[in-house]
């Protein structure tokens, strides 16, 4: 790693989450909801759909908080 790159790191993952975090959170939170609905429609118990909705809501809240925390960190600590 050269001196310029070492003194000014890029952090592409953080910048990706700042830019596309809302979409990532929404898609990840919808996965257990869709899987629960699929399981219920495949003849399994309706509890899989309920668990999918609960897991999706929990994932949405946790990941949304993580994206907001990353945005604060990037805004306050990374050079512009």
C-alpha positions as CSV (number, residue, x, y, z in Angstrom):
1,X,0.0,0.0,0.0
2,X,1.5,3.3,-1.0
3,X,1.6,6.4,1.3
4,X,-1.3,8.2,-0.4
5,X,-3.6,5.2,-0.1
6,X,-2.6,4.6,3.5
7,X,-3.2,8.2,4.6
8,X,-6.6,8.4,2.8
9,X,-8.4,5.1,3.0
10,X,-11.4,4.6,0.8
11,X,-13.9,2.3,2.7
12,X,-16.0,1.3,-0.3
13,X,-18.4,-0.9,1.8
14,X,-19.3,2.0,4.0
15,X,-19.9,4.3,1.1
16,X,-22.0,1.6,-0.6
17,X,-24.2,1.3,2.5
18,X,-24.5,5.1,2.8
19,X,-25.7,5.3,-0.8
20,X,-27.9,2.1,-1.1
21,X,-28.6,1.3,2.6
22,X,-32.3,1.8,2.3
23,X,-32.6,-0.7,-0.6
24,X,-30.4,-3.2,1.1
25,X,-32.4,-3.0,4.4
26,X,-35.7,-3.4,2.5
27,X,-34.6,-6.3,0.4
28,X,-33.1,-8.2,3.3
29,X,-36.1,-7.6,5.5
30,X,-38.5,-8.8,2.8
31,X,-36.7,-12.2,2.4
32,X,-38.1,-13.9,5.6
33,X,-41.5,-12.5,4.8
34,X,-41.5,-14.0,1.3
35,X,-40.1,-17.3,2.6
36,X,-42.8,-17.4,5.3
37,X,-45.5,-16.8,2.8
38,X,-44.0,-19.4,0.5
39,X,-43.9,-21.9,3.3
40,X,-47.5,-21.2,4.2
41,X,-48.7,-21.5,0.6
42,X,-46.7,-24.8,0.2
43,X,-49.0,-26.3,2.9
44,X,-46.9,-25.8,6.0
45,X,-48.3,-24.1,9.1
46,X,-49.4,-20.5,9.0
47,X,-47.0,-20.0,11.9
48,X,-44.1,-19.8,9.3
49,X,-45.8,-16.8,7.8
50,X,-46.2,-15.2,11.2
51,X,-42.6,-16.0,12.1
52,X,-41.5,-14.5,8.7
53,X,-43.3,-11.3,9.3
54,X,-41.8,-11.0,12.8
55,X,-38.3,-11.8,11.6
56,X,-38.7,-9.3,8.7
57,X,-39.8,-6.6,11.1
58,X,-36.9,-7.3,13.5
59,X,-34.4,-7.4,10.7
60,X,-35.7,-4.1,9.3
61,X,-35.4,-2.3,12.7
62,X,-31.9,-3.7,13.4
63,X,-30.5,-3.1,9.9
64,X,-32.1,0.3,9.7
65,X,-30.4,1.3,12.9
66,X,-27.1,-0.1,11.6
67,X,-27.4,2.0,8.4
68,X,-28.2,5.1,10.3
69,X,-25.2,4.5,12.6
70,X,-22.9,4.0,9.6
71,X,-24.2,7.2,8.1
72,X,-23.4,9.1,11.3
73,X,-19.9,7.5,11.4
74,X,-19.2,8.4,7.8
75,X,-20.5,11.9,8.2
76,X,-18.5,12.7,11.4
77,X,-15.3,10.7,11.2
78,X,-14.4,10.1,7.5
79,X,-12.7,12.9,5.6
80,X,-14.7,14.4,2.8
